[in-house]
């Protein structure tokens, strides 16, 4: 017999976890509330612990579609933007190039000071009218200014959609690294730097290491802006960097997406092909051995569509080790966290990937970017913040995202 404990916010969630791991035929033996522990326990929610038992017979079994209509681009604006890029010529005008890092400590201190000032102002405004229940008095712990600051920092992360699990982890790390006499500046600096480190190294598209083109696949659900994102990157490579590129589309389900990409290819003056099969893609690539990049658009689909997933897997692995490939999973920053996890987990079963977030201009809450980075471990790459081609795209900036998550204002770009 297997006996195991599961913890969650509610009894139902804990039982669901148990059934997911052990199978449906579990028996609940005991349910109890577990009070949080530690220096900051009073602003953490109690959790439910469920003890279950199961005969060792069977193993557990593991089980939305998003349909958002893609906006049609204003082609006159696209042409004007690309003409402007051509006039600028080559050099350091590539907006997708990694920007020089800020002048380290001075900029960091300024950012931290701005965030700290904002949080302290919030603290002063609300210290006399907090909605949080008064902590239990045990003779040792007091509701100090520092604990109020930590509470506010935690709540700010939650308000900006950092998952409760990850917010608690960072608060716990503060508790482990600082004593009772810790200073606000050190706590804020610790959280800030921890978040930046959790975002990790940002990765951009780089040339193939061996002779021949690098094939770049763009994956993701319908409506997140894959085709537009591909067009932005293609414009930068073709016009600003003077790279030889070709555009392929394997999205034979949506005529509008095919026409859209064909129009971009005509504007840029680059080859364009509609790919109907893996063999056709292999043969087509033979014509572009001297090119730098081949960018491949793919069909969006529900994570639950098994047939489409198999087709996608065949396309991505069509070249084996003969051709250098990279895969970019394009996701909308406005998608709910649970849906993001579902989508990301589905594509993880197919291949390794890097993440591009779109529609940052449509949200003010950046917590999900951090959540998904921690959940998947996949490198973050580009972000888009508008529909303009080729302008509204850049490399992801971890420091700016952390500023937003901690209640600061992102710098205008």
PLY file of the C-alpha trace (Angstrom):
ply
format ascii 1.0
element vertex 413
property float x
property float y
property float z
element edge 411
property int vertex1
property int vertex2
end_header
0.00 0.00 0.00
1.17 3.52 -0.83
0.54 6.22 1.78
1.42 9.79 0.82
0.66 13.38 1.81
-0.26 16.20 -0.60
-0.50 19.92 0.16
-2.49 22.60 -1.68
-4.69 25.64 -1.09
-7.84 23.51 -0.85
-8.73 19.91 -0.12
-10.02 19.51 -3.67
-6.70 20.66 -5.19
-4.73 18.33 -2.91
-6.92 15.36 -3.85
-6.55 16.27 -7.52
-2.77 16.22 -7.12
-2.99 12.84 -5.44
-5.13 11.38 -8.23
-2.84 12.84 -10.88
0.19 11.15 -9.33
-1.27 7.93 -7.94
-4.40 7.34 -10.00
-8.13 7.68 -9.46
-8.47 4.89 -6.87
-7.02 6.77 -3.91
-8.58 6.78 -0.46
-8.47 9.94 1.67
-7.31 8.99 5.14
-6.88 12.36 6.81
-7.30 16.10 6.14
-5.73 18.84 8.21
-4.85 22.55 8.01
-1.14 23.38 8.06
-0.15 26.82 9.33
2.72 28.48 7.46
6.05 28.73 9.23
8.86 31.25 9.27
9.49 34.92 9.98
6.86 36.11 7.50
4.25 33.46 8.17
1.37 35.86 8.84
0.95 36.99 5.22
1.16 33.48 3.80
-2.09 31.60 3.37
-2.70 28.38 5.34
-2.59 25.22 3.28
-4.50 21.96 3.39
-2.66 18.67 3.84
-4.40 15.52 2.66
-3.13 12.02 3.47
-4.16 9.41 0.94
-3.66 5.67 0.56
-3.65 3.44 -2.50
-3.07 -0.19 -3.27
-0.01 -0.66 -5.50
-1.82 -1.79 -8.62
-1.99 0.91 -11.28
0.02 4.00 -12.08
-1.32 7.49 -12.56
-2.39 8.73 -16.02
-1.57 12.21 -17.35
-4.11 14.27 -19.16
-7.88 25.06 -24.94
-7.97 25.78 -27.72
-7.28 29.48 -28.27
-8.76 31.08 -31.32
-7.99 34.73 -31.72
-8.31 36.36 -35.12
-4.99 37.87 -36.33
-5.16 41.50 -37.33
-4.40 42.41 -40.94
-1.31 44.61 -41.26
-1.42 48.01 -42.87
0.87 47.33 -45.83
1.51 50.98 -46.56
2.97 51.42 -43.09
5.04 48.26 -43.54
6.50 49.50 -46.83
7.22 52.93 -45.36
8.97 51.40 -42.34
11.09 49.10 -44.48
12.02 51.94 -46.85
13.11 53.93 -43.83
15.26 51.02 -42.71
16.86 50.77 -46.13
17.76 54.46 -46.00
19.43 53.95 -42.67
21.59 51.23 -44.23
23.61 48.59 -42.49
25.46 48.91 -39.23
24.24 49.26 -35.74
20.61 49.98 -36.60
19.48 46.37 -36.08
16.85 46.64 -33.39
17.12 42.96 -32.58
20.81 43.27 -31.73
21.55 42.89 -28.07
21.88 46.31 -26.54
24.91 47.25 -24.56
24.45 46.47 -20.90
23.75 49.45 -18.67
26.58 51.06 -16.79
26.21 48.42 -14.09
26.11 49.73 -10.52
24.98 53.32 -11.08
21.99 52.29 -13.17
21.17 49.38 -10.86
21.22 51.62 -7.80
18.98 54.17 -9.51
16.48 51.49 -10.50
16.42 49.99 -7.02
16.04 53.39 -5.43
13.08 54.23 -7.67
11.36 50.93 -6.85
12.13 51.32 -3.15
10.70 54.84 -3.08
7.53 53.65 -4.78
7.07 50.77 -2.35
7.78 52.96 0.68
5.21 55.49 -0.51
2.65 52.69 -0.77
3.62 51.51 2.70
3.07 54.95 4.23
-0.30 55.35 2.53
-1.60 52.00 3.72
0.12 51.37 7.04
-2.86 52.68 9.02
-5.55 50.97 6.96
-4.20 47.54 6.07
-6.74 44.91 5.06
-4.51 42.08 6.19
-5.59 40.29 9.36
-3.52 41.11 12.42
-0.91 38.37 13.05
-1.12 36.16 16.10
0.84 37.49 19.06
3.27 34.89 20.38
5.47 37.19 22.45
8.35 37.16 20.00
7.22 38.37 16.59
6.14 41.96 15.99
4.55 43.72 13.06
7.66 45.76 12.28
8.27 48.18 9.44
10.46 45.58 7.76
7.79 42.90 7.84
5.29 45.39 6.45
7.74 46.18 3.66
8.17 42.47 2.90
4.40 42.06 2.97
4.00 44.92 0.49
6.75 43.52 -1.73
5.05 40.12 -1.73
1.63 41.58 -2.49
3.11 43.66 -5.31
4.52 40.51 -6.91
1.15 38.75 -6.61
-0.69 41.76 -8.06
1.66 41.62 -11.04
0.75 37.93 -11.53
3.89 36.29 -10.19
2.69 32.82 -9.21
2.23 32.44 -5.46
4.63 29.49 -5.40
7.48 31.52 -6.89
6.74 34.62 -4.81
6.86 32.49 -1.65
10.16 30.94 -2.74
11.76 34.36 -3.09
10.40 35.55 0.26
11.68 32.35 1.88
15.12 33.02 0.39
15.05 36.47 2.01
14.30 34.85 5.35
17.20 32.41 4.91
19.72 35.07 3.94
18.86 37.93 6.29
18.44 38.23 10.04
16.17 40.36 12.17
18.28 43.48 11.58
18.16 43.31 7.79
17.78 46.58 5.92
15.15 47.43 3.33
17.83 48.24 0.74
19.43 44.80 1.07
16.10 42.99 0.86
15.03 44.87 -2.25
18.42 44.41 -3.90
18.30 40.68 -3.13
14.82 40.22 -4.62
15.67 42.35 -7.66
18.85 40.47 -8.46
17.23 37.09 -7.76
14.52 37.83 -10.32
17.00 39.01 -12.93
19.02 35.82 -12.41
15.90 33.67 -12.68
15.18 35.20 -16.09
18.61 33.97 -17.11
20.57 34.73 -20.26
18.57 36.17 -23.13
19.29 34.44 -26.44
18.91 35.84 -29.94
19.04 34.29 -33.38
22.65 33.78 -34.48
24.15 32.58 -37.78
24.78 28.90 -38.45
28.14 27.64 -37.26
28.66 25.47 -40.32
28.10 26.09 -44.02
24.52 26.41 -45.10
21.46 28.25 -43.84
20.08 28.07 -40.33
16.42 27.03 -40.42
14.27 28.86 -37.87
10.85 27.43 -36.97
8.18 29.63 -35.38
5.61 27.64 -33.37
2.67 28.63 -31.22
-1.10 28.70 -30.93
-3.37 30.58 -33.33
-3.65 34.32 -32.88
-0.47 35.07 -30.92
1.21 36.85 -33.85
3.63 34.26 -35.25
3.45 35.50 -38.83
3.86 39.15 -37.87
6.77 38.32 -35.56
8.46 36.31 -38.30
8.02 39.26 -40.68
9.61 41.66 -38.20
12.66 39.44 -37.77
12.87 38.81 -41.51
12.81 42.57 -42.17
15.63 43.21 -39.75
17.80 40.44 -41.19
17.11 41.28 -44.82
17.23 45.07 -44.71
19.37 46.08 -41.75
21.83 43.19 -41.69
21.81 42.46 -45.43
21.38 38.73 -44.82
20.14 36.37 -47.50
16.87 34.92 -46.28
13.97 32.86 -47.61
10.49 32.51 -46.13
8.62 29.21 -45.97
5.15 28.58 -44.59
3.81 25.22 -43.51
0.53 26.85 -42.46
-1.68 25.48 -45.21
-4.79 25.76 -43.03
-5.14 29.54 -43.10
-5.08 31.24 -46.50
-4.92 34.66 -44.86
-1.67 33.83 -43.07
-0.14 32.49 -46.30
-1.16 35.61 -48.23
0.15 37.81 -45.44
3.59 36.21 -45.44
3.72 36.20 -49.24
3.05 39.95 -49.21
5.92 40.52 -46.78
8.21 38.41 -48.95
7.30 40.51 -52.01
7.96 43.74 -50.14
11.36 42.49 -48.97
12.18 40.93 -52.31
12.98 37.51 -50.84
11.93 33.99 -51.95
8.70 32.54 -50.57
7.42 28.96 -50.64
4.32 27.15 -49.39
5.36 23.77 -47.95
2.87 20.91 -48.02
5.06 18.02 -46.87
8.32 17.18 -45.14
9.83 15.85 -48.38
8.89 19.04 -50.19
10.60 21.13 -47.51
13.80 19.07 -47.79
13.86 19.44 -51.57
13.05 23.15 -51.41
15.89 23.81 -49.00
18.36 22.47 -51.57
17.92 25.69 -53.53
19.07 27.84 -50.62
22.36 26.31 -49.54
24.08 29.69 -49.94
21.55 31.56 -47.82
21.96 32.70 -44.21
18.49 31.95 -42.85
15.30 30.16 -43.81
12.38 31.28 -41.62
9.50 28.81 -41.39
6.00 29.80 -40.30
3.84 26.98 -38.94
0.15 26.40 -38.32
-1.26 27.30 -34.95
-3.23 24.57 -33.25
-4.78 23.50 -29.99
-2.39 21.77 -27.56
-4.90 18.91 -27.54
-4.81 18.29 -31.30
-2.76 15.10 -31.50
-2.72 14.90 -35.31
-1.34 18.43 -35.72
1.27 17.75 -33.05
2.54 14.74 -34.98
2.74 16.80 -38.19
4.63 19.52 -36.35
7.08 17.01 -34.92
7.84 15.66 -38.41
8.48 19.12 -39.85
10.75 20.25 -37.03
12.89 17.12 -37.17
12.88 16.85 -40.97
16.59 17.60 -41.41
18.15 15.59 -38.60
21.73 16.70 -37.97
22.32 17.73 -41.59
20.98 21.27 -41.10
21.23 23.63 -38.11
17.78 24.45 -36.77
16.32 26.55 -33.98
12.76 26.57 -32.68
10.99 29.60 -31.22
7.74 29.20 -29.33
5.69 32.37 -29.81
3.30 33.15 -26.95
1.09 36.08 -26.03
1.89 37.87 -22.77
-1.87 38.31 -22.26
-2.57 34.55 -22.03
-3.55 33.13 -18.63
-0.77 31.32 -16.76
-2.51 27.92 -16.71
-3.04 28.10 -20.46
0.59 29.14 -20.99
1.77 26.13 -18.99
-0.50 23.82 -20.95
0.77 25.15 -24.28
4.43 25.13 -23.23
4.24 21.58 -21.84
2.70 20.38 -25.10
5.54 21.79 -27.20
8.14 20.55 -24.70
7.05 17.03 -25.66
7.96 17.84 -29.26
11.26 19.73 -29.04
13.48 22.17 -27.15
12.66 25.79 -27.87
13.30 29.42 -27.01
10.43 31.74 -26.12
9.21 34.89 -27.85
6.52 36.88 -26.02
4.17 39.06 -28.06
1.63 41.77 -27.13
3.57 43.29 -24.25
1.84 46.54 -25.17
-1.48 44.94 -24.20
-0.62 44.13 -20.58
0.86 45.90 -17.59
1.54 42.71 -15.63
4.79 40.89 -16.45
4.61 38.15 -13.82
3.72 35.44 -16.33
6.99 35.99 -18.18
8.85 35.06 -15.00
6.45 32.22 -14.21
6.89 30.52 -17.56
10.64 31.01 -17.58
10.92 29.25 -14.22
8.43 26.54 -15.23
10.02 25.64 -18.57
13.65 26.64 -18.10
13.57 27.72 -21.77
15.62 30.80 -22.71
13.68 33.99 -23.39
14.48 35.75 -26.64
12.55 38.52 -28.39
9.47 40.44 -27.30
7.04 42.44 -29.41
5.13 45.50 -28.28
2.96 46.51 -31.21
1.84 45.63 -34.72
4.27 47.82 -36.66
6.60 45.91 -38.98
9.54 45.91 -38.60
9.85 48.26 -35.64
7.94 46.82 -32.68
10.35 44.06 -31.67
13.44 43.90 -29.47
15.41 41.54 -27.29
13.80 40.86 -23.94
15.22 43.07 -21.17
15.14 41.24 -17.79
15.88 44.38 -15.75
12.90 46.21 -17.23
10.59 43.26 -16.62
11.69 43.07 -12.98
11.07 46.80 -12.57
7.51 46.26 -13.77
6.97 43.25 -11.52
8.19 45.16 -8.46
5.91 48.08 -9.13
8.24 50.36 -11.06
7.66 51.84 -14.49
9.37 50.38 -17.56
11.54 52.82 -19.44
10.18 54.19 -22.68
11.88 52.82 -25.75
0 1
1 2
2 3
3 4
4 5
5 6
6 7
7 8
8 9
9 10
10 11
11 12
12 13
13 14
14 15
15 16
16 17
17 18
18 19
19 20
20 21
21 22
22 23
23 24
24 25
25 26
26 27
27 28
28 29
29 30
30 31
31 32
32 33
33 34
34 35
35 36
36 37
37 38
38 39
39 40
40 41
41 42
42 43
43 44
44 45
45 46
46 47
47 48
48 49
49 50
50 51
51 52
52 53
53 54
54 55
55 56
56 57
57 58
58 59
59 60
60 61
61 62
63 64
64 65
65 66
66 67
67 68
68 69
69 70
70 71
71 72
72 73
73 74
74 75
75 76
76 77
77 78
78 79
79 80
80 81
81 82
82 83
83 84
84 85
85 86
86 87
87 88
88 89
89 90
90 91
91 92
92 93
93 94
94 95
95 96
96 97
97 98
98 99
99 100
100 101
101 102
102 103
103 104
104 105
105 106
106 107
107 108
108 109
109 110
110 111
111 112
112 113
113 114
114 115
115 116
116 117
117 118
118 119
119 120
120 121
121 122
122 123
123 124
124 125
125 126
126 127
127 128
128 129
129 130
130 131
131 132
132 133
133 134
134 135
135 136
136 137
137 138
138 139
139 140
140 141
141 142
142 143
143 144
144 145
145 146
146 147
147 148
148 149
149 150
150 151
151 152
152 153
153 154
154 155
155 156
156 157
157 158
158 159
159 160
160 161
161 162
162 163
163 164
164 165
165 166
166 167
167 168
168 169
169 170
170 171
171 172
172 173
173 174
174 175
175 176
176 177
177 178
178 179
179 180
180 181
181 182
182 183
183 184
184 185
185 186
186 187
187 188
188 189
189 190
190 191
191 192
192 193
193 194
194 195
195 196
196 197
197 198
198 199
199 200
200 201
201 202
202 203
203 204
204 205
205 206
206 207
207 208
208 209
209 210
210 211
211 212
212 213
213 214
214 215
215 216
216 217
217 218
218 219
219 220
220 221
221 222
222 223
223 224
224 225
225 226
226 227
227 228
228 229
229 230
230 231
231 232
232 233
233 234
234 235
235 236
236 237
237 238
238 239
239 240
240 241
241 242
242 243
243 244
244 245
245 246
246 247
247 248
248 249
249 250
250 251
251 252
252 253
253 254
254 255
255 256
256 257
257 258
258 259
259 260
260 261
261 262
262 263
263 264
264 265
265 266
266 267
267 268
268 269
269 270
270 271
271 272
272 273
273 274
274 275
275 276
276 277
277 278
278 279
279 280
280 281
281 282
282 283
283 284
284 285
285 286
286 287
287 288
288 289
289 290
290 291
291 292
292 293
293 294
294 295
295 296
296 297
297 298
298 299
299 300
300 301
301 302
302 303
303 304
304 305
305 306
306 307
307 308
308 309
309 310
310 311
311 312
312 313
313 314
314 315
315 316
316 317
317 318
318 319
319 320
320 321
321 322
322 323
323 324
324 325
325 326
326 327
327 328
328 329
329 330
330 331
331 332
332 333
333 334
334 335
335 336
336 337
337 338
338 339
339 340
340 341
341 342
342 343
343 344
344 345
345 346
346 347
347 348
348 349
349 350
350 351
351 352
352 353
353 354
354 355
355 356
356 357
357 358
358 359
359 360
360 361
361 362
362 363
363 364
364 365
365 366
366 367
367 368
368 369
369 370
370 371
371 372
372 373
373 374
374 375
375 376
376 377
377 378
378 379
379 380
380 381
381 382
382 383
383 384
384 385
385 386
386 387
387 388
388 389
389 390
390 391
391 392
392 393
393 394
394 395
395 396
396 397
397 398
398 399
399 400
400 401
401 402
402 403
403 404
404 405
405 406
406 407
407 408
408 409
409 410
410 411
411 412
